Amino acid sequence: MKTRFEKIKFIIWFTIIYTVFLAFGLSLLGKFLLKIDEEVIKFLFGNIINYNSFIFVSECSGIVSISAYLAIVLGLIITKYKMSWKWIIGSIVILWAWNIIRILIVVISEKASFALAQILHIVFWFITGIIIVLLAIKSLKKSKK
């Protein structure tokens, strides 16, 4: 970003877009994705996981990370950056798949210790943040010189 104004514009647009995505995404799409996530996990692991120790809520669906990623990307597009639509679509799929892997590891780690599961839950959100930023960077189209 070249100017302070562009940075401020990006932050404002990011905040607006992220808020709107979460407001609608958590209630509508989040519940839908969560149901798919639960079905995939139960299909893969059946009864070997203790599901009673966890409460799956819409925030667990991957909608939070996907919303953050899309808010970054759309904020950059609005501030005149060119983005690769292939990377955007691929990144959404990657984030959703990563979210299922994240949930699986946290839920499985509960077999060792509930405290471990809580720690991993927090650690994986930091890792997810890094993944979001890296995917946003990869989604930028390189300008031809």
C-alpha positions, 0 to 999 in steps of 0.5 A: 500500500502506497499511502497512509490513506490507502492503509486506512481505507483498507482497514475500514473496508476490512472491518466492514466486510469482516463484520458483515460476513460474520453477522450473516455467515455465522447464522446462515453459512456457519451452521450449514458448514458446521453440519458438514464438518460434524458429518465428515468427522463422525464418518471418519472416526465414528465412536472412537472420539469423545464428542461429549467434551466439546460443543461444536458451534458455528465459529467452529465451522471455518466461517471465521477464518474464511471471513477473515481471508475474504475480508482481507482479499476484498479490502485489497481489491477495493484498494486497487490490488489485483487478485487471482480468482483461482487462488481465492477459490483455492484458498477458501477450500484450503481454509475449510479443509484446514479447519476440519484437520484443526478440529480433528486434532483438537478433538483427538488430543482430548484423549490424552488430556482436555488441557492439551486440547484447550492449548492446541485449540488456541495454538491452532488459531494462531497457525490459522491466522498465519495461513490466512495471511500467507494465502492472502499474499499468494492471492495477490497477482504479480504485476508485470513490469 
